[in-house]
Each structure stands twice: as C-alpha cells, then as structure tokens.
Amino acid sequence: MKLIDWYIFKKFIGTFFYAISLLIMIVIIFDISENIEDFLKNEAPVKEIIIDYYINFIPYFINLFVYLFTFISVIFFTSKMAGNTEIIAILSSGISFMRMLRPYFFASLLLGIFSFYLGNFLIPQTNVTRRAFKDRYMEDLSKDKERNIHLQIEKGVFVFVENYNVKQQTAYRFTIEHFEDEKMTYKLMADRIELDTARGANAWKIINYTKRYIDGMNERIEKGITLDTVLNLIPTDLYKIKEDFEVMNFWELKEHINKERLKGSPGVVNYEVEMQKRLASPAAILILTFIGAALSSRKVRGGIGMHLGLGIAITFSYILFMQFSTVFATFGNLSPVWAAWIPNLLYAIMGVYLIIKAPK
C-alpha cells in the first residue's frame, strides 16, 4: 500500500470508529432513560449497571450495526474527498478507479474479520454477564414451553413430558421410550421427575414409576417409588430461554444445532438462521463498502447530503430485506442459508454494476 492508500485507509477506519463511538454514547443515554425504572425498582447496583451491563453492551451494539456504520462512514469521507476534488486528482495521476478501491477493500476486510470475531467469539462471552444482569434486574429470560413436549434425546430414545415447571425444576407425566429397528424394547412412565442439582445438570430423580421391558411377545413390568438416574436430558431442553444463542460461540452454536436436529426440535431453524447471519454479516461489510465507494466518488450537486441520504436509504433497504428473508426462513419454507445470503447476493450484483459504471 502506498501513501494515498494509507490516507484512504486511515480516513475509513477513523471515520467508522468516530461515528460509532458518538452513537454508542447516545444509545446508552436513551437506554438508561428507558430502563432507569427497572434499575431502581430492582435495586440494581451502579457498579453492575456500568460494568456488567453497559460495558458488555458496547461490543454487542457495535456488531449489531457494523455494516450500517461502515456504509455511512464510506459515504461520508468519500463524498468529502469528492467534494474537495481529491478523487479527481487521484484519478488524474494515472491511478485507475479499481486501483483506488484497494484501501477500501483492505479496510472493509479488517472490519469484516473484526465483526466475525465479535459476533462469534467475543460477544457470546460478554453476553453471559450482560444477560445474567438482564435476567436479574430487567426481564425474566426463561419461559415455560407449551404443554406436551416431545423430543428425541438419543438415537432411538424418545421422551414425552406433559409440562415442566422451571422454578420447581420438575417435569410432570414423564415417559421415556427405547426403540430398536422401529420396535419398542423399553418404556418407563412416571408421575414426575425432579432435577437433582447436587449430582449434575442431567441427573434426575424419578418419582412413582413403572418400567416395561418388551422382548417380542414377552413383557416384564417393574414398579417403584423413586429412582435416581442420569439422562441425556437437561432442563433447557424442557423450557425456553429467550435468544439463548446469544451466549453460544460459533462452535457451540453448531453443536447445539446438531443436537436440536437429533431431538426433532421445530425451533432449530432459529439457530440455523442465527449461524448463517453471523457468516453473512461480515460479507455484507465488504459489499456495502464497494457500493458506498461507487456511489459517493462523484462530485454531485447537493454534495455530501445527497450521498448520505441515498446511502442511508440503501442501508435500511438492506436491513429490511434481511428481516423479510429471516421471517420467511423462521415461519416459512425458505432455507436459512438462502435467507441470510440472498440479500448479499442481490446487493453484490448492485455493487458490481455501480463499480463498472462509476469510472464512466
């Protein structure tokens, strides 16, 4: 990279962090005004509000709007360069428009890697503390599932629970069935099962149970009052935690998706959409960077205001398009992969068209 490359690179990165820093402060002020009543009512300590919630809120917010602010930053400083005829001077020196885009590529690539790291590794760690604070002082993140819960906990092993009480950590009307070659070989029915926290997250005490051992035409029945056992079943399989994927890094999320598929969970699509969005968002940074550079590199009447207005409109159309595709994936038949990547593909085509047209 030459001197002019470093000049553009530093303008890009500097504008991005300056713009997002200003907005973070504004958002925190609005968030405090919105949640101050909950903080006071639940007697949240000031230290925990600052460190556990707002310090951990910053990387979450940065990554939430990283491609929006990347695009706005590109529009802002490139329009300013165009208004000062700096771009005309660069192109007049013999540098092609494609060559001028090199520092844009490196800067957006750096921000894309930064976003990937934030979304898949750093934020899941900070969210553990932030969500614990939120659950304690702001809103209850756990919620009972609907009645009649069916799931597969291992290959050929199925569980049925009529309902689960989160506070008591007790499942009622419990049944577990084992199948081999599509034939039932074992069935246990119990009035309830209780989590034995002293022995582990998947240790259970079965109350008032009946066992059936089935071998062809032969059947043996056993009854008992209590039975201590370990199952491939944890409490979170039986109740919902609002957006629990927020605390999972990339590998944990991938493993969780595989487990949910095995259990036949209808909610697995939410996790698949989240994983694909974590992959697609960094790519969106590169795409929107080139669209922004192509749009704002020409000096036009109306100056930076015209470019910013058009840039914000394109960015919000991208966000809206992403939300539509996410809804179709979550509640329709659209593949999570297509839901996350269709907006990128369409806007990439737009970017290629604008880059080809821009030098003319």
C-alpha positions in Angstrom: 0.0 0.0 0.0 1.3 3.4 -1.0 0.9 6.8 0.7 -2.5 7.5 -0.8 -3.7 4.0 0.2 -2.8 4.7 3.8 -4.5 8.1 3.6 -7.8 6.5 2.5 -7.4 3.6 4.9 -6.9 5.8 7.9 -9.9 8.0 6.8 -12.1 5.0 6.5 -11.2 3.4 9.9 -11.1 6.7 11.7 -14.5 7.8 10.5 -16.0 4.5 11.3 -14.9 4.4 14.9 -15.6 8.1 15.4 -19.2 7.8 14.1 -20.0 4.6 16.0 -18.5 6.0 19.3 -20.7 9.0 19.1 -23.8 6.9 18.5 -22.9 4.5 21.3 -23.0 7.3 23.8 -26.4 8.5 22.5 -27.8 5.0 22.6 -26.6 4.4 26.1 -28.2 7.6 27.3 -31.5 6.6 25.7 -31.2 3.1 27.1 -30.6 4.4 30.6 -33.7 6.6 30.4 -35.8 3.7 29.2 -34.6 1.2 31.9 -34.0 3.5 34.8 -37.3 2.5 36.4 -36.3 -1.2 36.3 -32.9 -0.4 37.8 -34.4 1.5 40.7 -37.3 -0.9 41.3 -35.0 -4.0 41.4 -32.2 -2.1 43.3 -29.5 -2.8 40.7 -26.1 -1.7 42.0 -24.4 1.1 40.0 -21.2 -0.9 39.6 -23.2 -3.8 38.0 -25.1 -1.4 35.8 -21.9 0.1 34.4 -19.6 -3.0 34.2 -21.9 -6.0 33.8 -24.5 -4.4 31.5 -23.2 -1.3 29.7 -19.6 -2.2 29.2 -20.7 -5.6 27.8 -23.4 -3.8 25.8 -20.8 -1.9 23.7 -19.4 -4.8 21.6 -23.0 -6.1 21.1 -24.1 -2.7 19.8 -21.1 -2.3 17.5 -21.6 -5.6 15.8 -25.4 -5.1 15.5 -24.9 -2.0 13.3 -21.4 -2.6 12.0 -22.3 -2.8 8.3 -24.7 0.3 8.7 -21.9 2.4 10.1 -19.3 1.0 7.6 -21.5 2.2 4.8 -22.2 5.6 6.3 -18.5 6.1 7.0 -17.6 5.3 3.4 -20.3 7.6 2.1 -19.2 10.4 4.4 -15.5 10.5 3.9 -15.6 9.6 0.2 -18.2 12.3 -0.5 -15.9 14.7 1.3 -13.0 13.7 -0.8 -15.1 14.1 -3.9 -16.3 17.5 -2.8 -12.7 18.6 -2.3 -11.8 17.2 -5.8 -9.3 14.8 -4.2 -10.7 11.8 -6.1 -10.3 13.7 -9.4 -6.7 14.4 -8.5 -6.1 10.7 -7.7 -7.6 9.5 -11.0 -5.8 12.2 -13.0 -2.5 11.0 -11.6 -3.0 7.8 -13.6 -4.5 5.6 -10.9 -7.5 3.6 -12.1 -10.8 3.6 -10.2 -10.3 -0.1 -9.4 -6.8 0.5 -8.1 -8.2 3.3 -5.9 -10.6 0.8 -4.3 -7.7 -1.3 -2.9 -7.6 0.5 0.5 -11.4 0.3 0.7 -11.0 -3.5 0.3 -8.4 -3.9 3.0 -10.2 -1.6 5.5 -13.5 -3.4 4.9 -11.8 -6.8 5.2 -10.3 -5.8 8.5 -13.7 -4.7 9.7 -15.3 -7.9 8.4 -12.8 -10.0 10.4 -13.4 -7.8 13.4 -17.1 -8.3 13.1 -16.7 -12.1 12.7 -14.7 -12.3 15.8 -17.1 -10.1 17.7 -20.2 -12.0 16.7 -18.9 -15.5 17.0 -16.4 -15.4 19.9 -16.2 -12.1 22.0 -19.9 -11.2 22.2 -21.1 -14.7 23.3 -18.7 -14.3 26.3 -19.8 -10.8 27.2 -23.4 -11.8 26.8 -23.2 -14.3 29.6 -22.7 -11.4 32.1 -25.0 -9.0 30.3 -27.8 -11.5 30.1 -27.4 -12.6 33.7 -27.8 -8.9 34.7 -30.8 -8.5 32.4 -32.4 -11.6 33.8 -31.9 -10.5 37.4 -32.9 -6.8 37.1 -34.8 -6.2 33.9 -36.8 -9.2 32.5 -37.2 -12.9 33.0 -35.4 -14.6 30.1 -36.7 -18.1 30.9 -40.2 -19.2 29.9 -42.1 -22.5 30.1 -42.7 -24.3 26.9 -46.1 -25.3 25.7 -47.6 -28.5 27.1 -46.9 -31.9 25.7 -43.2 -31.8 24.9 -41.9 -34.5 22.6 -38.2 -34.9 21.8 -35.5 -37.4 20.9 -32.6 -37.3 23.3 -30.5 -40.1 21.6 -30.8 -42.3 18.6 -33.9 -44.4 19.2 -34.7 -42.8 22.6 -37.7 -40.6 22.9 -39.0 -38.5 25.8 -42.5 -37.2 26.5 -43.3 -34.6 29.2 -46.8 -33.2 29.7 -45.4 -30.0 31.3 -42.3 -28.6 33.0 -42.1 -26.2 35.9 -39.0 -24.0 35.7 -39.0 -22.8 39.3 -39.5 -26.2 40.8 -37.3 -27.9 38.2 -39.9 -30.7 37.9 -41.4 -32.4 34.8 -44.8 -34.0 35.1 -46.3 -37.1 33.4 -42.9 -38.2 32.2 -42.4 -41.1 29.6 -39.2 -42.4 28.0 -39.2 -45.0 25.2 -36.4 -47.0 23.6 -36.7 -48.3 20.1 -34.6 -50.8 18.1 -35.4 -51.4 14.5 -38.6 -49.4 14.9 -39.8 -51.7 17.7 -40.2 -50.6 21.3 -38.0 -52.5 23.7 -38.4 -50.4 26.8 -40.8 -47.9 28.3 -40.7 -46.0 31.6 -43.7 -43.9 32.8 -43.6 -41.7 35.9 -45.8 -39.2 37.7 -42.9 -36.7 37.7 -39.1 -36.3 37.5 -37.1 -33.8 39.6 -33.7 -32.4 38.8 -31.0 -33.4 41.3 -28.8 -30.4 41.1 -26.3 -31.9 43.6 -25.4 -34.6 41.2 -25.3 -32.6 37.9 -27.3 -30.9 35.2 -28.6 -34.1 33.7 -29.2 -36.1 37.0 -32.8 -36.8 37.7 -35.0 -38.4 40.4 -37.9 -40.3 39.0 -41.0 -40.5 41.2 -43.7 -43.2 41.1 -42.5 -45.0 38.0 -43.5 -48.1 36.0 -41.0 -49.9 33.8 -41.9 -52.1 30.9 -39.3 -54.4 29.3 -40.5 -55.7 25.9 -38.9 -58.7 24.1 -41.2 -59.7 21.3 -44.3 -61.3 22.9 -42.6 -61.4 26.3 -43.1 -58.4 28.6 -41.8 -57.7 32.1 -43.1 -54.9 34.4 -41.4 -53.3 37.4 -42.8 -50.6 39.7 -41.1 -48.3 42.2 -41.3 -45.2 44.3 -38.1 -43.4 43.5 -35.2 -44.0 41.1 -32.0 -41.9 40.6 -30.8 -41.9 37.1 -28.8 -39.9 34.5 -30.4 -39.0 31.2 -29.2 -37.2 28.1 -31.7 -34.5 29.1 -31.1 -31.1 30.6 -33.6 -28.5 31.9 -33.1 -26.2 29.0 -34.5 -29.0 26.7 -37.8 -28.5 28.6 -38.2 -24.8 28.7 -37.3 -21.8 26.6 -34.6 -19.2 27.2 -35.1 -16.1 25.2 -32.5 -15.9 22.4 -30.2 -18.3 24.2 -28.0 -18.4 21.1 -26.6 -15.1 22.2 -24.2 -16.8 24.7 -23.1 -19.5 22.2 -19.9 -19.1 20.2 -19.7 -20.4 16.6 -18.7 -23.9 17.5 -21.2 -24.2 20.4 -23.9 -22.9 18.2 -23.0 -25.5 15.5 -23.0 -28.3 18.1 -26.4 -27.1 19.5 -27.9 -27.2 16.0 -26.8 -30.8 15.6 -28.4 -31.7 19.0 -31.6 -29.9 18.2 -31.9 -31.7 14.8 -31.5 -35.0 16.6 -34.2 -34.1 19.0 -36.5 -33.1 16.2 -36.9 -29.6 17.7 -39.0 -27.3 15.5 -37.1 -24.3 16.9 -33.8 -25.4 15.3 -34.4 -23.1 12.4 -33.9 -20.1 14.7 -30.4 -21.3 15.5 -29.6 -22.1 11.8 -30.7 -18.6 10.8 -28.5 -17.1 13.5 -25.5 -19.1 12.4 -25.9 -18.0 8.8 -26.4 -14.4 9.7 -23.1 -14.5 11.7 -21.4 -15.6 8.5 -23.3 -13.3 6.1 -22.9 -10.1 8.1 -19.1 -9.8 7.7 -19.5 -10.3 4.0 -22.1 -7.6 3.9 -19.5 -5.1 5.1 -17.3 -5.7 2.0 -20.4 -5.5 -0.3 -21.8 -2.3 1.2 -18.3 -0.7 1.2 -17.9 -1.0 -2.5 -21.5 0.2 -3.1 -20.8 3.2 -0.9 -17.5 4.0 -2.7 -19.0 3.7 -6.1 -22.0 5.9 -5.2 -20.1 8.7 -3.4 -17.0 9.0 -5.6 -18.5 11.5 -8.0 -18.9 15.2 -7.1 -22.7 16.0 -7.4 -25.0 18.9 -6.8 -26.3 18.5 -3.2 -22.9 17.3 -2.0 -22.5 15.1 1.0 -26.1 15.4 2.0 -27.3 13.8 -1.3 -24.9 10.9 -0.9 -25.7 10.4 2.8 -29.5 10.3 2.1 -29.1 7.8 -0.7 -26.6 5.7 1.3 -28.9 5.6 4.4 -31.8 4.6 2.1 -29.8 1.7 0.6 -28.6 0.5 4.0 -32.1 0.5 5.5 -33.4 -1.3 2.4 -30.7 -4.0 3.0 -31.7 -4.3 6.7 -35.4 -4.5 5.8 -34.7 -7.1 3.1 -32.7 -9.2 5.6 -35.6 -9.0 8.1 -38.1 -10.2 5.5 -35.9 -13.1 4.5 -35.4 -14.0 8.1 -39.1 -14.1 8.7 -39.6 -16.3 5.7 -37.0 -18.7 6.9 -38.3 -18.8 10.5 -42.0 -19.1 9.7 -42.0 -20.3 6.1 -40.0 -22.8 4.0 -37.1 -20.6 2.9 -33.7 -22.2 3.7 -31.8 -20.4 6.4 -28.8 -20.3 4.1 -30.8 -18.5 1.4 -32.4 -16.2 3.9 -29.0 -14.9 5.1 -27.3 -14.8 1.7 -29.9 -13.7 -0.8 -29.7 -10.0 0.3 -25.9 -10.2 0.0 -26.1 -11.7 -3.5 -28.5 -9.1 -4.8 -26.6 -6.2 -3.3 -23.3 -7.7 -4.6 -24.8 -7.6 -8.1 -25.8 -4.0 -7.5 -22.2 -3.3 -6.3 -20.6 -4.8 -9.4 -22.9 -2.7 -11.6 -22.1 0.5 -9.8 -18.4 -0.1 -9.8 -18.4 -0.8 -13.6 -20.5 2.4 -14.1 -18.6 4.6 -11.7 -15.5 5.4 -13.8 -17.7 6.5 -16.7 
